[in-house]
Amino acid sequence: SELKMSSQKNKIELPYKTDHSDKPFLRPIFEQNGASCGQAASVAYNFTYEMDRARNLPADTSINQYPSHFTWNFMNWGYSLFGIGVSYFHSFEILKKCGCPNVYDYGGLWMGDGDEKRWMTSYDKYYNAMHNRINGVYSIDVSNEEGINTLKHWLHNHLDGSEEGGVANFYAGINIYYFLPQGTPEEGMPVIKEWYHRATHAMTIIGYNDSIRMDYNGDGQFTNDIDINDDGIIDVKDWEIGGLKFVNSYGLEWGDNGKCYM
């Protein structure tokens, strides 16, 4: 179901940026194994963050991290590199019904140890997993200003006035990154200017910044109030100011230690 923000929540004044990069609930950047991006983004990053946020626990230890492969291996047909990516919408159902073990119970030195055919054994471990479940999943339509504002409030205060906000998942066609121009906020940081049309990769949004900017139409200025794509409408497709920050699962060598703007 779509997450809507009440008019009361909309009155909360947002700072110009929110960034969960250094929050203790965000697990360290890692490199995914096989075609498990959907679960790397939704379970290893998002679910870990939300569970540790709710319990006020640090995500830098295996007992407070959740593996991508527990949910991925239910539906990947036993194939990895040449095989099956699994939608995180399917994994969310597993998180509802079965829960997810922590990395320590799942076993191995890291969350993908055992690759695409790993199965966890032991009643106690599956019972432990049932204590780590979700009761709901929501979508946010970010094709308009209202939806983007809702997402920003979710990132900042979890839409309930919390001191610590949340994170969010999305699918997109991964593309090369550029760098924010000199003389602008966050200059030199990597930024995705546009995505490929086929949404084949999952990532996790960890913040926003209302000040970053990119000159899309080459007119030498940064605007949010000019029809730069000549479609006769001024909307979010014309914004050159403001963006979101996300983490990827391609390891520390990608972007800025695994992080990037869009």
VENDAVEN-V293760 format. One record per backbone hydrogen bond with DSSP energy under -0.5 kcal/mol. CO is the residue of the C=O (numbers start at 1). NH is the residue of the N-H. E is the energy in kcal/mol with one decimal. If there is no record, write none. Layout:
{{CO;NH;E} {CO;NH;E}}
This chain:
{{1;139;-2.5} {2;4;-0.5} {6;10;-1.8} {8;11;-1.2} {9;12;-1.8} {16;210;-3.1} {18;208;-2.0} {20;23;-1.5} {23;26;-1.4} {24;59;-3.4} {25;27;-0.7} {30;32;-0.5} {30;251;-1.6} {32;34;-0.5} {34;36;-1.0} {35;86;-0.5} {36;39;-0.6} {36;40;-2.7} {37;41;-2.7} {38;42;-1.8} {39;43;-1.9} {39;44;-2.1} {40;45;-1.3} {41;46;-2.2} {42;47;-1.9} {43;48;-1.8} {45;49;-2.4} {46;50;-2.9} {47;51;-2.6} {48;52;-2.4} {49;53;-2.5} {50;54;-2.3} {51;55;-1.7} {52;56;-1.0} {52;57;-2.2} {61;64;-1.7} {62;65;-0.8} {62;103;-0.9} {62;104;-1.5} {65;103;-2.4} {68;72;-1.8} {69;73;-2.4} {71;74;-1.0} {72;75;-1.6} {72;76;-0.6} {76;79;-1.9} {76;84;-0.7} {80;83;-1.5} {83;85;-0.6} {87;90;-0.9} {87;91;-1.3} {88;92;-2.0} {89;93;-0.9} {90;94;-1.3} {91;95;-2.4} {92;96;-1.5} {93;97;-2.5} {94;98;-2.6} {94;99;-1.8} {95;134;-1.1} {101;67;-0.7} {102;106;-2.4} {103;107;-1.8} {110;113;-1.8} {111;69;-0.6} {112;115;-2.7} {114;117;-1.1} {115;118;-1.2} {122;126;-1.7} {123;127;-2.6} {124;128;-2.5} {125;129;-2.0} {126;130;-1.3} {128;131;-1.6} {129;100;-1.3} {129;132;-2.1} {131;133;-0.5} {132;100;-1.0} {139;3;-3.6} {140;142;-0.8} {144;148;-2.1} {145;149;-2.4} {146;150;-2.1} {147;151;-2.5} {148;152;-2.3} {149;153;-2.2} {150;154;-2.3} {151;155;-2.7} {152;156;-2.2} {153;157;-3.3} {153;158;-0.6} {153;159;-1.0} {154;158;-1.6} {154;166;-2.6} {157;160;-1.8} {157;162;-2.0} {168;205;-3.5} {170;203;-2.4} {172;174;-0.9} {172;201;-1.9} {173;196;-2.6} {178;191;-1.8} {180;188;-2.6} {181;184;-1.2} {184;187;-1.5} {186;189;-2.1} {189;180;-2.6} {190;261;-2.2} {191;178;-3.0} {191;193;-0.6} {196;173;-1.0} {197;199;-0.6} {198;200;-1.6} {201;172;-2.5} {203;170;-1.7} {204;247;-2.8} {205;168;-1.7} {206;20;-2.1} {207;245;-2.6} {208;18;-2.0} {209;243;-2.0} {212;242;-3.8} {213;181;-0.5} {214;216;-1.2} {221;223;-0.5} {223;240;-1.7} {226;228;-1.7} {227;230;-0.7} {233;235;-0.8} {235;238;-2.4} {236;239;-1.3} {240;214;-2.3} {243;209;-2.6} {244;262;-2.2} {245;206;-2.8} {245;207;-1.2} {246;260;-2.1} {247;204;-1.8} {249;32;-3.1} {251;254;-1.0} {252;257;-0.6} {254;258;-3.2} {255;257;-1.1} {256;259;-1.1} {258;248;-2.5} {259;256;-3.0} {260;246;-3.0} {261;192;-2.6}}
